[in-house]
Amino acid sequence: MAHLEQLQKWIDESDNIVFFGGAGVSTESGIPDFRSVDGLYHQQFAYPPEVMLSHTFYEQHPEEFFDFYRKKLLVSGAQPNAAHRKLAELEQAGKLRAVITQNIDGLHQLAGSKEVLELHGSTLRNYCDHCGKFWETSVVAQSAGVPHCDCGGTIKPDVVLYEEALDGNVMYRAVDYIRKADVLIIGGTSLVVYPAAGLIDYYEGSKLILINKSPTAMDARADLILSGPIGEILGAIQVR
């Protein structure tokens, strides 16, 4: 309880909060994460998930890539949970400057957040790799095999695959927000996927908060640690 009171106090006192989150933010919305006991990396596939979600695999085995992508990354009907909603509320109150997310599900925007930096892209955007035409996710979801554009090109989801670089502009903006933040809240991420995990190094303040179900390698650097479901924890915060 004391930790929750400290979190509330720091939020009350700040109008320059930045949130950086990962897959654990969306698990309470029914979207499985990658590294927990029942996460994607602990399920059995013909190839490891990090191989199937690599640029090389996409190029060399497109049909298998899209089959895996449709089954495991496209989630239909997921709704924002208490964490997404609270972050949107904090932004609307002028306290939260930005949400920086590793997630590709679009739930922060669905909850009402406006300044969302998607480090790994989004399943909600899809482009032809030849002519650049935009396609709705439903086209990818409902197609069989490799989805093709009218021009014959492949419709590629706008997600950053393994071996692909993160968007330089998005990373620059994320670094800028974190460097200037008074309070940095990190939640639902194991902080092992780089370069995203390296963003913590740019924080120069003294109110680094980690909210996670499990310990992370960065716990020793935190000024405050709260253990538990992030929706439950952030949902208990009052915006005032």
C-alpha positions in Angstrom: 0.0 0.0 0.0 2.8 2.4 0.8 4.3 1.9 -2.7 0.9 2.7 -4.3 0.7 5.9 -2.1 4.1 6.9 -3.3 3.1 6.3 -6.9 0.0 8.4 -6.4 2.1 11.2 -4.7 4.5 11.4 -7.6 1.7 11.5 -10.2 -0.1 14.2 -8.2 3.0 16.3 -8.2 3.9 16.0 -11.9 2.7 17.3 -15.2 5.6 15.8 -17.1 5.1 12.0 -16.9 6.1 9.6 -19.6 5.0 6.0 -19.8 7.0 3.3 -21.5 5.3 -0.1 -21.8 5.5 -3.6 -23.3 3.4 -6.7 -23.9 2.3 -6.9 -20.2 0.2 -3.8 -20.6 -2.1 -5.7 -23.0 -2.3 -9.2 -21.3 -5.3 -8.0 -19.2 -7.0 -7.3 -22.6 -6.6 -11.0 -23.5 -3.5 -10.5 -25.7 -0.8 -13.0 -24.7 2.7 -11.7 -24.1 5.9 -13.3 -25.4 8.1 -14.3 -22.4 5.8 -15.3 -19.5 5.2 -18.9 -18.7 2.2 -19.2 -21.0 3.6 -16.6 -23.5 4.3 -17.0 -27.2 7.9 -18.1 -26.7 6.8 -21.1 -24.6 4.4 -22.4 -27.2 5.4 -25.1 -29.7 5.9 -24.2 -33.3 7.9 -25.6 -36.2 10.3 -22.7 -35.8 11.0 -20.4 -32.8 8.7 -17.3 -32.8 11.7 -15.0 -33.2 12.7 -16.8 -36.4 9.1 -16.8 -37.8 8.9 -13.0 -37.0 12.2 -12.2 -38.7 12.7 -10.3 -42.0 14.6 -13.3 -43.4 11.7 -15.7 -42.7 9.2 -13.2 -44.1 11.3 -13.1 -47.3 12.0 -16.8 -47.6 8.8 -18.4 -46.2 6.1 -15.8 -46.8 3.2 -18.3 -46.6 4.3 -19.7 -43.3 5.0 -16.2 -42.0 1.5 -15.0 -42.8 -0.1 -18.1 -41.4 1.7 -17.6 -38.1 1.0 -13.8 -38.2 -2.7 -14.3 -38.6 -3.0 -16.9 -35.9 -0.8 -15.3 -33.3 -0.5 -11.5 -33.9 -3.9 -10.5 -35.2 -6.2 -10.3 -32.3 -9.9 -9.6 -33.0 -12.1 -7.8 -30.6 -9.6 -6.9 -27.9 -10.5 -3.9 -25.8 -8.4 -1.5 -23.7 -8.1 -2.4 -20.1 -7.8 -0.2 -17.0 -4.1 0.6 -17.7 -4.8 1.9 -21.2 -7.8 3.9 -19.9 -5.9 5.4 -17.0 -3.0 6.5 -19.2 -5.4 8.2 -21.6 -7.1 9.9 -18.6 -3.7 11.1 -17.3 -2.9 12.6 -20.8 -6.2 14.3 -21.0 -5.6 15.8 -17.6 -2.3 17.3 -18.8 -0.1 15.1 -16.7 1.2 12.5 -19.1 3.2 13.7 -22.1 3.5 10.5 -24.1 3.0 6.8 -24.2 5.9 4.9 -25.7 4.9 1.4 -26.5 6.5 -1.8 -27.8 3.0 -3.1 -28.5 1.4 -3.4 -32.0 -2.2 -3.7 -31.0 -3.4 -0.1 -31.1 -5.2 -0.3 -27.8 -3.7 2.9 -26.4 -5.2 4.9 -29.2 -8.5 3.0 -28.8 -8.5 4.0 -25.2 -8.1 7.7 -26.2 -4.4 8.3 -25.9 -3.2 10.9 -28.6 0.6 11.0 -28.3 1.5 7.3 -28.8 4.9 6.4 -30.1 4.8 2.8 -31.5 8.4 1.5 -31.5 7.5 -1.7 -33.2 4.7 -0.5 -35.5 1.1 -1.6 -35.6 -1.0 -4.5 -37.0 -3.6 -1.9 -37.9 -1.5 -0.5 -40.7 -0.6 -2.5 -43.9 1.2 -1.4 -47.0 2.0 -2.8 -50.4 5.8 -3.3 -50.5 5.7 -2.4 -54.2 3.4 0.6 -54.7 2.9 1.7 -51.1 -0.9 1.5 -51.2 -2.6 1.3 -47.7 -4.7 -1.8 -46.9 -7.0 -2.5 -44.0 -6.1 -5.2 -41.6 -9.2 -7.1 -42.5 -7.7 -7.7 -46.0 -4.7 -9.4 -44.5 -6.8 -11.3 -41.9 -9.3 -12.7 -44.5 -6.8 -13.6 -47.2 -5.3 -17.0 -47.7 -1.6 -17.5 -48.1 0.3 -14.3 -49.0 -1.9 -11.2 -49.3 -1.4 -9.3 -52.6 -2.1 -5.8 -53.7 -3.9 -4.8 -56.9 -0.5 -4.2 -58.4 0.8 -7.6 -57.5 3.0 -6.6 -54.7 2.9 -8.2 -51.2 0.8 -6.4 -48.5 3.2 -6.2 -45.6 2.0 -5.4 -42.1 3.6 -2.2 -40.7 5.3 -4.0 -37.9 9.0 -4.1 -37.2 10.3 -7.6 -37.7 13.5 -9.0 -36.2 16.4 -7.9 -38.2 14.6 -4.7 -39.2 15.6 -1.3 -37.9 13.2 0.8 -35.7 11.9 4.0 -37.2 14.6 6.6 -36.5 12.1 9.5 -36.1 10.0 7.5 -33.6 13.1 6.6 -31.6 14.4 10.2 -31.6 11.0 11.5 -30.2 11.0 8.7 -27.6 14.5 9.6 -26.4 13.5 13.3 -26.3 10.4 12.6 -24.2 12.2 10.3 -21.8 15.2 12.6 -21.4 12.9 15.5 -20.4 10.6 13.5 -18.2 10.1 14.3 -14.5 8.5 10.9 -13.8 9.1 7.8 -16.0 6.8 4.9 -15.5 7.8 1.6 -17.1 5.3 -1.2 -17.1 4.6 -4.6 -18.6 8.0 -5.1 -20.2 10.9 -7.5 -19.4 13.3 -4.8 -20.6 15.4 -7.3 -22.6 14.5 -6.4 -26.2 17.0 -3.9 -27.6 17.2 -1.2 -28.8 13.9 -0.4 -27.1 15.0 -1.5 -23.6 18.0 0.9 -23.9 15.6 3.9 -23.8 15.8 3.7 -20.0 19.4 4.9 -20.2 18.2 8.4 -21.4 16.2 9.1 -18.3 17.9 11.7 -16.2 15.3 12.1 -13.4 15.0 10.5 -10.0 11.5 9.1 -10.2 11.9 5.9 -12.2 8.9 3.6 -11.5 8.8 -0.1 -12.6 5.4 -1.9 -12.6 5.7 -5.6 -13.5 4.4 -9.0 -12.5 8.0 -10.3 -12.5 11.4 -8.9 -11.6 13.5 -7.3 -14.3 17.3 -6.8 -14.8 16.7 -3.1 -14.3 15.0 -3.3 -10.9 18.2 -2.1 -9.1 17.9 1.2 -11.0 14.3 1.9 -10.1 13.3 4.4 -7.5 10.0 2.6 -7.0 8.9 -0.9 -7.8 5.3 -2.2 -7.8 4.6 -5.9 -8.4 1.3 -7.0 -9.9 -1.0 -6.6 -12.9 -0.5 -3.2 -14.3 -4.2 -2.6 -15.0 -5.0 -3.3 -11.4 -2.2 -0.9 -10.2 -2.8 2.0 -12.5 -6.6 1.5 -12.2 -6.3 2.4 -8.5 -4.7 5.7 -9.2 -6.8 8.9 -8.9 -6.4 11.6 -11.5 -6.7 15.0 -9.8 
